[in-house]
Amino acid sequence: MPVQDLPLRPRLGAFFSRAWVMASLALVCSACAGLPKDVDRPVSTAIEVASEPTALSAWVAEQRRAAGARSASGFMLLSGPQEAYGSRLALVEHAQKTLDLQYYTIHADASTARLLAGVVQAARRGVRVRILLDDFHSTGRNALVMRLAFEPHIEMRMFNPVAGTRASTVGRLWGSLTDFSRVQQRMHNKLFIADNVMGVTGGRNLGDAYFGQGQAENFVDLDVLAVGPIVADMSRSFDSFWNNPRSYPVQSLVTREELDRMREQFKRKDAEDAEKAASPDAAAAAQPAPPPPAAQAKAAAARAAASSVAADVAPPPEDGDPHKAVRAWNEQPMDLRRAPLVWAPAVILADKPTKIPLEGGDPDAPQRAEPGQELPSPAASAPAPVPGAGAKPPALPKTEAENETVVDGLLTLMARTQRELLIISPYFVPGDDMKAAFAAARARGVRVRILTNSLASNDAPIAHVGYARHRRELLEMGVELYELRSEQAGLRSAFGDSGGSASPTGSQGGSDGGPGASRSMLHSKVIVMDRRLVVIGSMNLDLRSQLQNTEIALLVRSSALAQQAARQIDLVMHRGAWHVQQQDQESGGALVWRAPEGSGLEDAHADPDSSFALRLMLRLLGPLAPDRLL
């Protein structure tokens, strides 16, 4: 997949790197097209499972009876590309009534093509399909996904659209800059729901890099399969976004003819690229010079270290070899009737679509605190404490509080943690209230460990500065920090192009990590509290998720599921991540990155696997990038 097509967040860095384009556009563009008015949005909602039973609902009831479960909802961690893809494919193939998909980005690539072909087949057999997609990345080749809206039985809406042509990234960037504040606020939710009785949520978007199929870069991610009544809560959140005025039917934004013309343009370009690549001169020029032996050894060591987390935070193989390659991804659906479900109480925390204001303001939007400012927390929405040993299990928090965001709710829940807090947040930019929550936890004796991206593994390294400037303060309060080990990152990665690229025809470009290297990039969003409560969702622990994006999270009170997640996090922290520590004051209090166990790597005294030029560039840009935009 071309690196420029990777699902980067709408960060300030993307605009820095194209400032010269914006200056040119300002000379020739006097205004940009606005959004359509008086749009017809027919209201629709999820089906009632009790009145419209399906094969999936029958399977859920059968599995619950066989397990003798007291809780009505069941869960399975999807900890690898195979399970993540196979579960979605199975939901598509077995849905009989409805399919509801809500995503931040859907890429026009091979894995998505197979999945969406199944969605079209489901629609043709009479399944009602609703697809809700955030509009930030629906440009260029990815805009072709919008052709689904013109299929029978498929409705597709775009949330918070960006003005400007979809054929041109430049035009879309201009539309972004002319309405910067609104465009920065995105729908980051991820849901994949079948028949309102089975669904998947978590960190993954839809695309090759999320299912281990990226040519040069892949995301380390984690999802959860949910079944039973909890899925109805997921559907209610979906419906609130689907029927909101911020959601625009595709037909109101672009015509099928426009999309067809774009498709033909890409076909011609791909054919031209393939013809050039097939020429003898091009083939000879494409042969890279063999790297020196030292570089080959370094690349081999990097691939071995990355393979310990290549299974997307999965346990090691049964033979105990953590560096053994993961089994190949395939296109086989999961056998849902044999899914090892854990039955447990759970709730959904979901931001309301009103978190993103309409044009001209939104009187019903909930309050949101700026950094350092406190929000009232209604007693009805305050999460109950996580119990200590022998304590009575708590009631789970209620959902969709009036004045709380998902991240605010999680901070309130963290305040009840008693022993241990495990966090995975790929983009980790803590505000004052978040740092206060960690400080309070440490004062109670809670062990706090956080796994985030290293500079080398961050898909948009400009965002790394928002974490790096808080790193020393977090270490001084006793927070333990781990950063994912990945491939080498150079200067060209500063704005999101940090690894090799793949052309649309599949040829792979070089990367700073050496020929053929595949870079791992952390994308999971997980919190484990006292190994008794696990949270999996779309949220990052950063100001963007807290203040601007809408998010969704599933909270499950299950020691079995929490322990499973904790074991996987422990594995990555020890074998696949740098442990960041602060040296004693006699050594000047400098930071040191302890190498992962068994990696054979040396400790580092600067952001590992990153060039001096990249670190210098980010040091210069850091003061210009406020935390809330990272």
C-alpha positions, 0 to 999 in steps of 0.5 A: 500500500502506498504510504501516502494512503495510510490512515494517518490522523489529521495532524498538524504535520500533514499541513506543515509538509504541504505549506507550499501547496497551500500558498500556491492555491491561495493565489488561484482559489478564492473560495471552496465549495460548501456542503450541500443543504436540505439533504434528505436523510431517511431515519432507520434503526437497528432491528429488534432481535427478539422479533426478528431472530436469525441464525446468528441469534440462534447460535448465540443462544445455543452457546450461552446455554451450552456454557451455562452462562449467567451473563447474557453477553459473550466476548472473544479477543481477536488478537491477530490478523487472521482472527480479525479478518476471519471474524468480519468475513464470517459476520458478512457471510452469515448475516441474514437481516442487517449489516452495519459498518462504522469506520474512520477509514476504509482503504481501497486495497486487496483485503478490503476488496474481498471483504466488501465483495462479501458485503455486496453479495449479502446485500444482493441476497436481501441483507440491509447494509448501512455503511457510515464512514468518516470523510477525512480520508475518502480521497483519491483511490480510497474514494472509490469505496463510495461506489458501494452507495450505488449498490441495491440494498446498500446505504452509505453516509459520510460523517462530517464531510470535507469540502473539495474535489475527491480526485485531488489530495491538494483540493481536499487539503485546501478544503481542510484549511478553509474550515480547519477547526471543524475538519480537525474533529473526526468520527474515530469509531469502529463498529462491524455489526451483523443482525444486531446480535454479533459485532466487532469493535476495537482499534482496526480500520479496514485495510491491508495494513490492519490485517498483516498484508501491508507491503512494508508497514503493518499495524499491531492492533487488537479487536474484540468480538461481542455477542448478545445484548451488548451488541444492541448498545453498540447498534444504538450508538451507530444509529445515533450517528447514522441519523445525525445531521452531520451524516451525509448520504454519498449521493449528496456529495458525489455522483456515480459518474464522477466515481466511475471517471476516477476509477478509469483514471486509476486503471489507466495509471496502473496499466502505465505503471505496470508497462513501465515496470515491465520494461528491461531498463526499468527492471535493471534500474529497479535492482537495488545494490546489495546492502553491506553485511552489517546492514543485512545483519541489522535488518535481520535482527530487526525483523526477528525482533518485530516478529515477536509482535507481528501476531498483533499482540498475540501469545507466542507460538506453541513451540515457545519460539517468540521469533517464529513467523506467524502463520499466513493470513488467509481469506477463510471465515471464522467458525463463529459457532466454535468461538471461545467466548467469555461470558461476562457483564459489560457496558459500552462507553460511546461519545455522542455525535454532538461532540462534533459541532455543526457548522455555526455552533451546536447548542446541544453539544456536551461540554468539553474541558480544555487542558487543566480545566475540570468538568462536572461528572454526574453521579449517575455516570461515574464508574463504580470502583474496581474491587480489591481482593475479596471485594464485591464486584462493582456495577459497571458505569452507565453509558453516554453521560451528558457531560463526559467523553469516553476518555473522561469516563476512563479517567474517572474509572482509573481513579478507582484502580487499586493495584495495577494499571496496564495501558496501550495507547499508540498516540499518547499525549497526556493532558493535565487531567490525565497526568493528575490521574496517573499521579494520584494512582501512583500515590495510592501505590498503583503500578502504572505501565504504558506501552506506546509507539517509539519514534521509529514505529509511529506512523506520524512521528510529528505526533511523537513530540506531544508524548516526548515532552511529557516523558520525563515528568511521567517517569519522575512520578513513577509511571513505567514507559515502554515504546514499541520496537520497530524499523529505522526511521529517517528524516522523510518519516517526519510527516508520516512517510516512515517506511518503505512504500508499495506501488499500486502494482505491488512493487515495494520501495526501499525503507530506512530499515533495509530492503524487504523490511516490514515495519510494525506500528502500534495501533491497539487501544487497550486498558486493563485495570487490576486484571479484572476489568478490560477496556478495548476501543477506538480511543487513544489517551490523548487530547485529540480523542478527549476533546475532538474525535468521537470514540467508542469503548467496550468495558468488560468485567472479566478476570479471564479476559483481563488476564488474557489481555494482560499476558499479551501486553506483558509479552510485548513489553518485555520482548518487543518494546524498549523500556524507557528509564531515567538515569540517576541524578549523578548521571544527569537524569538522562533517559536511557532505552533498555533493549527488549529481552532476547533481542541482542540489541544494545541500550540506546541513549536517544530515540532508538532506530531514528536518525539524528536528522529526524530527531533534530527536525522534530525538535525544531517543529515541536514548539509549533505543534500544540498537544491538542492537534497531535 
